[in-house]
């Protein structure tokens, strides 16, 4: 069992920045594939960014490329999502999730299109971007 706890959400103006944090604990097999996902009201859950720690490889949804950065601090066992140049369409509940095992980078990144591949999920943190 792994525990996933997000924080850092809030309200910002268009063009602003936020950094989300996700503290991991428990099942050590969940430290290879990590990701951030979001769900806006009335929309499906979608992948935002994944990180395959074995090869230090991030992958992003096209809509956030160049604006968001995912990273993993091994010492703090924390996954971050730095979000810059925020837009109103980025408003959503953001979730951190991890996957057990060693899926490989490509399979880890495939969770962007199929979030159900992730194993453990946090409770989410709300991000609101005002116009």
C-alpha positions as CSV (number, residue, x, y, z in Angstrom):
1,X,0.0,0.0,0.0
2,X,1.2,3.5,-0.8
3,X,0.1,6.8,0.5
4,X,-0.1,9.9,-1.8
5,X,-0.8,13.3,-0.3
6,X,-1.1,16.4,-2.5
7,X,-0.8,20.1,-1.6
8,X,-0.1,23.4,-3.1
9,X,-3.3,24.2,-4.9
10,X,-5.0,27.6,-4.8
11,X,-6.4,30.5,-6.8
12,X,-4.2,32.6,-9.2
13,X,-4.7,35.0,-12.0
14,X,-4.2,34.1,-15.6
15,X,-0.4,34.0,-16.3
16,X,0.4,33.2,-12.7
17,X,2.3,30.2,-11.3
18,X,1.7,27.5,-8.7
19,X,3.8,24.5,-7.5
20,X,2.0,21.4,-6.5
21,X,3.6,18.9,-4.2
22,X,2.9,15.2,-3.7
23,X,4.4,13.4,-0.7
24,X,4.8,9.7,-1.2
25,X,5.1,7.0,1.5
26,X,4.6,3.3,1.8
27,X,5.1,0.7,-0.9
28,X,8.6,1.2,-2.3
29,X,7.7,-0.3,-5.6
30,X,5.7,2.8,-6.5
31,X,8.7,5.1,-7.0
32,X,9.4,4.4,-10.7
33,X,6.3,5.8,-12.4
34,X,4.6,8.9,-11.0
35,X,2.2,11.4,-12.5
36,X,-0.1,14.3,-12.2
37,X,-3.7,14.2,-13.5
38,X,-6.6,16.6,-13.5
39,X,-10.4,16.6,-13.7
40,X,-12.4,19.7,-14.5
41,X,-16.1,19.9,-13.8
42,X,-18.1,18.0,-16.5
43,X,-14.9,16.6,-18.1
44,X,-13.1,13.4,-18.1
45,X,-10.0,12.9,-16.0
46,X,-6.9,13.6,-18.1
47,X,-3.2,13.1,-17.8
48,X,-1.0,16.2,-17.3
49,X,2.5,14.8,-16.8
50,X,4.3,11.6,-15.9
51,X,7.8,10.9,-14.7
52,X,9.7,7.7,-15.1
53,X,12.4,8.0,-12.4
54,X,14.6,5.1,-13.6
55,X,15.6,7.1,-16.7
56,X,14.7,10.6,-15.3
57,X,12.2,11.0,-18.1
58,X,9.2,13.4,-18.0
59,X,6.3,13.3,-20.4
60,X,3.6,15.9,-20.9
61,X,0.1,16.4,-22.3
62,X,0.4,18.6,-25.3
63,X,-1.7,21.3,-23.7
64,X,0.9,21.9,-20.9
65,X,4.2,21.4,-22.8
66,X,6.5,24.3,-22.2
67,X,4.5,25.6,-19.2
68,X,4.5,22.7,-16.7
69,X,7.4,20.8,-15.3
70,X,7.3,17.6,-13.3
71,X,10.1,16.5,-11.0
72,X,10.9,14.1,-8.3
73,X,12.9,14.8,-5.2
74,X,14.3,11.4,-4.0
75,X,15.4,12.7,-0.6
76,X,12.1,14.2,0.2
77,X,10.2,11.4,-1.6
78,X,8.1,14.2,-3.2
79,X,6.8,14.7,-6.7
80,X,6.4,18.3,-7.8
81,X,4.4,20.0,-10.6
82,X,5.6,23.5,-11.4
83,X,2.9,25.3,-13.3
84,X,3.7,28.5,-15.1
85,X,1.7,30.7,-17.5
86,X,-1.5,29.3,-16.1
87,X,-4.7,29.7,-18.1
88,X,-8.3,29.5,-17.1
89,X,-8.6,26.1,-18.9
90,X,-6.0,24.7,-16.4
91,X,-8.6,25.1,-13.6
92,X,-9.3,21.6,-12.2
93,X,-8.8,19.3,-9.3
94,X,-5.3,18.0,-9.6
95,X,-4.4,14.5,-8.5
96,X,-1.1,12.8,-8.0
97,X,-0.8,9.1,-8.7
98,X,1.8,6.4,-8.7
99,X,2.1,3.0,-10.4
100,X,3.6,-0.2,-8.9
101,X,6.4,-2.0,-10.5
102,X,8.8,-1.1,-13.4
103,X,6.5,-0.5,-16.4
104,X,9.2,1.3,-18.5
105,X,9.0,4.8,-19.7
106,X,6.6,4.3,-22.6
107,X,4.1,2.4,-20.5
108,X,4.4,5.0,-17.7
109,X,3.7,7.8,-20.2
110,X,0.8,5.9,-21.6
111,X,-1.1,6.8,-18.4
112,X,-1.5,10.3,-19.9
113,X,-4.1,8.8,-22.2
114,X,-5.3,6.1,-19.8
115,X,-5.0,7.3,-16.2
116,X,-6.6,4.0,-14.9
117,X,-3.2,2.4,-15.3
118,X,-2.0,4.2,-12.2
119,X,-2.3,2.2,-8.9
120,X,-2.6,4.7,-6.0
121,X,-4.2,8.1,-6.0
122,X,-4.2,11.1,-3.7
123,X,-7.3,13.0,-2.7
124,X,-6.5,15.9,-5.0
125,X,-5.8,19.7,-4.7
126,X,-7.9,22.4,-6.4
127,X,-6.4,24.8,-8.8
128,X,-8.4,27.8,-10.0
129,X,-7.2,30.2,-12.6
130,X,-9.2,33.4,-12.8
131,X,-9.5,35.5,-16.0
